[in-house]
Structure formats: C-alpha cells, structure tokens
Amino acid sequence: MAKKFIAVLGGGISGYGSAILAKKQGFDVLLSDMGTIAPRYRERLDEWGVEYEEGGHSVERILTASEVIKSPGIPDKAPMVKALHEKGVPVISEMEFACRYMGKAKTICITGSNGKTTTTSLIYKIMRDSGANVALGGNIGESFAYSVATAEYDWYVLELSSFQLDGMFKFKADVGVLMNITPDHLDRYDYSFEKYAESKMRITQNQRSNDYFVYCADDDTILAQLEQHDIKAKELPFMVHAAIASGAGDAYPTDDATFTATVGKQSLKVDVARLQIKGKHNIYNAMAAVLATLAAGVEPEQVEKALYDFNPIEHRLEPVGTKDDIEYINDSKATNVDSAWYALESMTRPTVWIVGGTDKGASYAPLFDLARKKVHTMICMGVDNARFEKEFEGVVPTIISCHSFEEAMQAVVRSARKGDTVLLSPACASFDLFKSYEHRGREFKQWISENILNK
C-alpha cells in the first residue's frame, strides 16, 4: 500500500516542524516554499531526510496530496491554496496536524489581537516554574509540531493567531484564553471585522464542559460574540470595569492596588505594584495568566511566585535606557492600532512617537485623544506616510515624515527634549523597511545604544 502523501506549504518554523512530524509518522512528504528556506531549517530537514523545494511550487504534484499543511503566513488567496481548495484537497494548520499525535498532553491556547505574547510567555513561565513538563509553541517558542515529533510533554502552551485558528477544525484547547478582539489583519478577512471576530472565537471550538474558557469581560466585541456562540466550557471572565458573574471563577480588582483571581476553590490576591510588567494592559495579561494556570491545576503560591518574577518581554514596552532625562521605549511589537493605544495610554511624560510601516486598513481614530494629550511630535517612518500625515494633522503639533530608518532616528535626536519619552510603537506591520517587528525593534535598540546611550 502506497504511503499517504502530505505536502507542506512554507518552510519557516511552522512548516519545517510539520514536515518533520509528518515524516516521523511515516508519510510521504514534500515541503514547498516560494522563497528560500533558512539554513537552520534546511539542516534539520536534511537530518530527517525530508524532501523540500525552494523558489516555487511543484503544482501538479502538490495537487495530488491527500492533505496539505499550510503555514499561517500564506493567505487563502494565494494561487496554490486556491487551486487546492478548488480540487477539494483539505488544507489545515500545523496545530491541527500536530494535535493528532500529542497523546494525552493538554493545551493552554492563547489568542487575541493584543497581549498574546506577554500572556503566553507568562503562562509558560508559571507552568514551567511549577514543575510541569511543558513546551512553548505556536507563534513563539519552538514549532509545536517539532516538539510533538521530538519529545513528550504533559502540557503545551500555544500562542495562536487568527490565521492558525482558521486552519484548525478538530483541535481543542483544554484551556482557551481570548485576550481581546480589536481590528487587525482586516486585509486577510475581506476588510470585515465580523469575519475576523468569528475567526478569534474558534478558540472555543470543540471545547467541552470540563474545559475552561478565559476571556476579557471588558471587551464589548467578545461579549457580543458570546451571545452568538454556545460556549460549553467553564467560563472564567477577567475584568477591570465590567461585572460578570461566573460560577466557575473570575478575576477582578479587589481595590485600587490589587486584583483577586478565583478558579473553583483556589484563589489568589495579586499586588499589582509587585508586578514587573507595568500598565493597565499588563493587569489584563496577568489576570488571564493567573486564571489559566489555576485552571491547569497550579497551586496559588506557585502562581504568585512566578508572576512576581516575570520580566517584560522584548519589543513590548521594553525600556531601552535613559540619557539626559530622555527615556527610550521599544514597543515594536505594536503592529496594530489597539496595541499602540495601550502603549500611549501608559505614557506619563511628553512623548515623541515613532509610527509607520505597512498599513493594515484599520482606523486610527481611537488613537486621536491620547495622541492629542500626550504626543508633541510624531515621526512617521515608512515608505508611504501619507495616511498618517493626513489623519493626524491637527491632532499632533509636529509631524515629521521620514522614508528611512536613519532619517527617522536623526529626527528623534532633533525632536526629543529633556523630560520626554521616545516611544517606538508603530501601529503598523514592519514589512516595508524591515524583515519583521523583531528586526525593527533590534535596529531601534542598537541605534539608541550606539548613538545616544553609550556616546
């Protein structure tokens, strides 16, 4: 009997892991990438004897696959994917494929427009520090599929984008976490916020009564979605403003300085001042992480210790340094409007705000009030800054348009004054001038370090 043939589209971290897992499971595998595959992934594919191709797809062969695993960065509108759909070939995500082979392991899955990475990292730290046999995957950490192929874990903590959720059908989160739903990636959803919101709600699919669903009860979009979905899991809402009753547990402010999180009979009171991650958005992140880990069975004392030990993650409101009473903050991970809103909301000093990149189609209007109150200079750093210049005219006193990174940094030097904060929080994707938001953030930190902090 011939081996079942599986094709993998995309040779990044998701694709190489999927191909190796498929090979281990005895499938005939081809990994195909329109671009080039990074040397570190090629080496591992060679080690496992996985066939791969670069610079284009063997279309006819791929169309004979019994199943195709698609990397999340490839849109459904891509010609290869459209051809697969037309032929009726199932197209799934790495998550959907890998979950079939993870045995009795359980998952904590985190999604949302913002806060995913901090919350996922925090949950992983709490689980790991508690002694759990746990792996980190999805959008951060190692490939989920590669971890399944090469080791055995009891828990997987997975950060999931809407693109990954779109390719998941039978997958189930034992603990699902939904941070928020705000406009993002609308270009991938026919500019329909409703379609994007529906995609995020897939975090609850297939959950049963013994599973948990952790969500932000301050988010009106989530509340509206809940009315349209039959949630079978135990609901664990977290909130700063709302008041939602849940028999399974919740998290809410006890007073101005603390919040209390409860799951069943387990409860923890958290002193916000002891958190190393600051700002209101990080209170939400901490609430979600505490609820998720209590639901996973971690003792409150273990949750508390790991929570207070947790440091801010790179590229998310990351302090770069202070010189001549000007502080520099790297928030390059703010690739959408809502994420930039949280950054501006946490600013306590007059701000020089660096924005720009690849526009995602969302309205910038939610940023106007905060920008009016806090920003004296906006530095636009992108190939096309016209939309920022037009929309923020009259909102921010000074707008400087720059078409290169170096030009923008020189504008920072001219604009920042004693007592200011220089905030890189672009509200856009990075792909016009940079390879990724990480590349953008590292370039910013290096430039500030070499040209200001260490001069």
C-alpha positions in Angstrom: 0.0 0.0 0.0 1.4 3.4 -1.0 2.2 5.9 1.7 -0.2 8.8 2.2 1.3 11.9 0.6 1.3 15.2 2.6 2.5 18.5 1.2 3.7 21.3 3.4 3.5 24.9 2.2 6.0 27.3 3.7 9.5 26.5 5.0 9.5 28.6 8.1 9.3 27.4 11.7 5.7 26.1 11.3 6.5 24.3 8.0 9.7 22.6 8.9 8.2 21.3 12.1 5.1 20.0 10.4 7.2 18.3 7.7 9.4 16.5 10.2 6.4 15.3 12.2 4.8 14.0 9.0 8.0 12.2 8.1 8.2 10.7 11.6 4.6 9.5 11.3 5.5 7.6 8.1 4.0 9.9 5.4 5.5 10.7 2.0 6.3 14.4 2.5 7.2 17.4 0.3 7.9 20.8 1.8 7.5 23.5 -0.8 8.4 27.2 -0.4 8.0 30.0 -2.9 11.0 31.8 -1.4 14.2 30.4 0.3 14.4 28.2 3.4 16.6 29.4 6.3 19.8 27.3 6.6 18.9 26.2 10.2 15.7 24.7 8.9 17.3 23.1 5.8 19.8 21.4 8.1 17.1 19.8 10.2 15.1 18.8 7.1 18.2 17.1 5.8 18.8 15.3 9.1 15.3 13.8 8.9 15.5 13.1 5.2 12.6 15.4 4.3 12.3 16.3 0.6 11.9 20.0 0.0 11.9 22.6 -2.8 12.6 26.3 -2.8 11.7 29.2 -5.2 8.4 27.8 -6.4 5.8 25.0 -6.1 5.5 21.7 -8.0 1.9 22.5 -8.5 0.7 19.2 -10.2 2.4 17.1 -7.5 1.1 19.1 -4.6 -2.4 18.9 -6.0 -2.2 15.1 -5.6 -1.6 15.4 -1.8 -4.2 13.8 0.4 -3.7 16.7 2.8 -1.8 20.0 2.8 -0.4 21.7 5.9 -0.2 25.5 5.3 2.0 27.9 7.1 -0.1 30.7 8.7 1.6 33.5 6.7 0.3 32.2 3.4 -3.1 33.7 2.7 -6.1 31.7 1.3 -6.0 34.0 -1.8 -2.5 32.6 -2.8 -2.9 30.8 -6.2 -1.6 27.4 -4.8 -4.1 27.5 -1.9 -7.0 28.5 -4.2 -6.1 25.6 -6.5 -6.1 23.2 -3.6 -9.5 24.4 -2.4 -10.9 24.1 -5.9 -9.7 20.5 -6.1 -11.1 19.7 -2.7 -7.8 18.9 -1.0 -8.0 19.5 2.7 -5.8 22.5 3.8 -5.0 22.5 7.6 -2.7 24.3 10.0 0.3 22.9 11.9 -1.8 23.0 15.1 -4.5 20.8 13.6 -1.9 18.3 12.3 0.3 18.1 15.4 -2.6 17.7 17.9 -3.3 14.3 16.4 0.0 12.9 17.7 0.4 14.6 21.1 -1.0 11.7 23.1 -2.6 12.6 26.4 -1.0 16.0 26.6 -3.2 19.0 27.3 -3.1 22.5 25.9 -3.4 26.1 27.1 -4.1 28.2 24.0 -3.9 32.0 23.9 -5.3 34.2 21.2 -6.4 37.9 20.9 -5.5 40.9 18.9 -3.1 42.1 21.6 -1.4 40.8 24.7 -1.0 37.3 23.3 2.8 37.1 23.6 3.2 38.5 27.1 0.3 36.4 28.4 1.6 33.2 26.7 5.1 33.8 28.0 3.8 34.4 31.5 1.6 31.3 31.4 4.6 29.3 30.2 6.8 30.6 33.0 4.2 29.8 35.7 3.7 26.3 34.3 7.5 25.7 34.0 8.4 27.1 37.4 5.6 25.0 39.0 7.5 21.9 37.8 5.1 21.0 34.9 6.5 19.1 31.9 5.6 21.9 29.5 6.6 23.1 26.0 6.1 26.6 24.4 4.9 26.9 20.8 2.6 28.4 18.2 3.6 32.0 17.4 6.5 31.9 19.8 8.9 29.3 21.1 9.6 26.1 19.2 7.4 24.7 16.4 4.5 22.8 18.1 4.8 20.0 15.5 8.6 19.7 16.0 8.1 19.5 19.8 5.5 16.7 19.3 7.9 14.9 16.9 10.9 15.0 19.2 9.8 14.8 22.8 6.9 14.0 25.1 5.2 16.7 27.1 2.3 16.9 29.5 1.3 20.4 28.6 1.7 22.7 25.5 1.3 26.4 25.9 0.4 27.8 22.5 0.1 31.3 21.2 -2.4 31.2 18.3 -3.1 33.8 15.6 -6.4 34.0 13.8 -4.6 32.5 10.8 -3.7 29.4 12.7 -7.2 29.2 14.2 -8.6 29.3 10.6 -6.8 26.1 9.8 -8.0 24.2 12.9 -11.1 22.0 12.8 -10.9 19.1 15.3 -8.3 20.7 17.5 -9.5 21.5 21.1 -8.0 23.8 23.7 -8.2 22.4 27.2 -7.8 25.9 28.5 -8.7 28.6 25.9 -7.7 32.2 26.5 -9.1 35.1 24.5 -7.5 38.4 25.4 -9.5 40.9 23.2 -10.8 41.4 19.7 -9.9 44.6 18.0 -9.4 45.4 14.3 -6.3 43.7 13.0 -5.3 41.9 9.8 -8.5 43.0 8.2 -6.8 42.8 4.8 -6.9 38.9 5.3 -10.6 39.0 6.1 -12.1 41.0 3.2 -11.9 44.1 5.5 -14.7 42.5 7.6 -14.3 42.9 11.3 -17.1 40.4 11.9 -15.2 37.7 9.9 -12.1 38.4 11.9 -14.0 38.2 15.2 -15.5 34.9 14.2 -12.0 33.7 13.5 -10.9 34.5 17.0 -13.9 32.8 18.5 -12.6 29.5 17.0 -10.5 29.3 20.2 -13.7 27.8 21.8 -14.5 25.2 19.1 -14.8 21.6 20.3 -14.5 22.6 24.0 -16.5 20.5 26.4 -17.9 21.1 29.9 -14.7 20.1 31.6 -12.6 22.6 29.7 -12.1 26.3 30.5 -12.6 29.5 28.5 -10.8 32.5 29.9 -11.9 35.8 28.3 -11.9 39.6 28.9 -15.3 40.7 30.0 -14.4 44.4 29.4 -14.3 43.7 25.6 -17.7 44.6 24.0 -16.9 42.6 20.9 -16.2 39.4 22.9 -19.5 39.9 24.9 -21.4 40.3 21.6 -19.8 37.1 20.2 -20.6 35.2 23.4 -24.3 35.9 22.7 -23.9 34.2 19.3 -22.0 31.1 20.4 -22.9 28.2 22.6 -20.0 28.1 25.0 -19.8 24.6 26.6 -16.6 25.2 28.6 -16.5 26.7 32.1 -16.3 30.4 31.7 -13.6 32.4 33.5 -14.0 36.1 32.8 -11.5 38.7 33.8 -12.3 42.4 34.1 -11.3 45.8 35.3 -14.6 47.6 34.6 -17.3 45.1 33.9 -19.2 42.9 36.4 -19.8 39.5 35.0 -20.9 36.6 37.3 -19.5 33.2 36.7 -19.8 30.1 38.9 -16.5 28.7 37.7 -14.4 31.7 38.8 -13.2 35.1 37.6 -10.6 37.9 38.1 -11.5 41.4 39.1 -9.9 44.4 41.0 -10.2 44.0 44.8 -9.3 47.6 45.3 -7.0 50.2 43.5 -3.9 48.2 44.2 -4.9 44.5 44.0 -6.9 42.1 42.0 -8.3 38.7 43.0 -8.5 35.6 40.7 -10.5 32.6 41.6 -11.0 29.2 39.9 -13.2 26.8 41.8 -11.9 26.6 45.4 -8.5 28.1 44.5 -8.0 31.9 44.9 -5.1 34.3 44.7 -4.9 38.0 45.6 -2.3 39.8 43.5 -0.5 43.0 44.5 -0.2 45.0 41.2 2.7 47.1 42.5 4.8 43.9 42.8 4.4 43.1 39.1 7.4 43.9 37.0 5.2 44.4 33.9 3.5 47.8 34.1 0.4 49.4 32.6 -3.3 48.6 32.6 -2.9 46.2 29.6 -0.5 44.1 31.8 -3.1 43.9 34.5 -5.3 42.2 32.0 -2.4 39.9 30.9 -1.7 38.9 34.5 -5.3 38.3 35.2 -5.6 36.0 32.2 -2.4 34.1 33.1 -3.4 33.6 36.7 -6.9 32.2 35.7 -5.4 29.9 33.0 -2.8 28.4 35.3 -5.1 28.0 38.3 -7.4 26.2 35.8 -4.5 24.0 34.8 -4.1 23.0 38.4 -1.1 25.1 39.5 -1.2 25.9 43.3 -1.8 29.6 44.1 1.5 30.0 45.9 3.4 28.8 42.8 1.4 31.1 40.5 2.2 34.0 42.8 6.0 33.5 42.9 6.4 33.1 39.1 4.1 36.0 38.5 6.2 38.5 40.5 9.4 37.1 39.0 8.3 37.7 35.4 10.2 40.3 33.4 8.8 42.3 30.5 9.3 40.6 27.1 11.4 42.0 24.3 9.8 44.5 21.9 6.7 45.1 24.1 7.0 48.4 26.0 10.6 47.4 26.6 12.8 50.0 28.3 15.9 50.7 26.2 17.5 53.2 28.5 17.5 56.8 29.7 20.0 59.6 28.8 19.8 63.3 29.7 16.3 62.6 31.2 15.0 61.3 27.9 13.8 57.7 28.1 13.6 55.4 25.1 11.0 52.6 24.8 10.9 49.8 22.2 7.3 48.8 21.5 8.0 47.4 18.0 5.5 44.6 18.6 2.7 47.2 18.5 1.8 46.3 14.9 -1.9 47.4 15.2 -3.9 50.3 16.4 -5.1 48.8 19.7 -1.6 47.7 20.7 -0.4 51.3 20.1 -3.3 52.6 22.1 -2.2 50.7 25.2 1.3 52.0 24.7 0.2 55.6 24.5 -2.2 55.1 27.5 0.7 54.1 29.6 2.9 57.1 28.8 3.4 59.5 31.7 5.7 62.0 30.1 5.6 64.2 26.9 6.1 61.8 24.0 7.9 61.7 20.7 6.0 58.9 19.0 7.6 56.9 16.1 4.9 55.3 13.8 4.5 53.8 10.4 5.1 50.7 8.3 2.7 48.5 6.3 -0.9 49.8 6.8 -3.4 47.1 7.8 -6.5 49.1 6.9 -7.8 49.8 10.4 -9.0 53.3 11.6 -6.5 55.4 13.5 -9.3 57.4 15.2 -9.1 55.5 18.5 -5.6 57.0 18.9 -6.5 60.6 18.4 -7.4 61.6 22.0 -4.3 60.0 23.6 -2.1 61.4 20.9 -3.6 64.9 21.4 -2.9 64.8 25.1 0.5 63.1 25.2 2.4 63.4 21.9 4.2 66.6 20.9 6.0 65.1 17.9 5.0 62.2 15.6 7.8 60.8 13.5 6.5 58.7 10.5 8.9 56.0 9.4 7.8 54.3 6.3 7.7 54.0 2.5 4.3 55.7 2.4 3.4 58.1 5.3 0.5 59.9 3.6 -2.3 58.4 5.7 -0.6 59.2 9.0 0.2 62.7 7.9 -3.4 63.3 6.8 -5.2 61.7 9.7 -3.1 63.2 12.5 -2.9 66.7 11.1 -4.3 69.0 13.8 -4.1 66.2 16.3 -0.3 66.2 16.9 1.5 69.6 16.8 4.5 68.4 14.8 4.5 65.6 12.2 7.8 64.6 10.5 7.8 62.3 7.5 10.8 60.0 7.1 11.3 57.4 4.5 14.3 55.5 6.1 15.2 54.3 9.5 18.3 56.5 9.7 16.3 59.6 8.7 13.8 58.8 11.5 16.5 58.4 14.1 18.0 61.7 13.2 14.6 63.3 13.6 14.4 61.7 17.1 17.6 63.4 18.1 16.3 66.8 16.9 12.9 66.4 18.5 13.4 64.8 21.9 13.6 67.2 24.8 14.6 66.8 28.5 11.7 65.0 30.3 10.4 63.3 27.2 9.8 59.7 26.3 10.7 58.5 22.8 8.3 55.7 22.0 8.6 53.3 19.1 5.0 52.0 18.8 4.3 51.9 15.1 0.7 50.8 14.9 1.6 49.0 11.6 3.4 45.9 10.4 7.1 46.2 9.7 7.4 44.8 6.2 8.1 48.0 4.2 11.5 48.8 5.8 12.2 45.8 7.9 12.1 42.0 7.8 9.9 41.7 11.0 8.9 43.7 14.1 11.8 42.0 15.9 14.2 43.3 13.2 12.7 46.8 13.6 12.9 46.6 17.4 16.5 45.4 17.4 17.6 48.1 15.0 16.0 50.7 17.2 17.7 49.4 20.3 21.1 49.1 18.7 20.9 52.6 17.2 19.8 54.2 20.5 22.5 52.3 22.4 25.4 53.2 20.0 24.4 56.8 19.2 22.9 58.1 22.4 23.2 55.9 25.5 26.9 55.0 25.1 28.2 58.2 23.5 
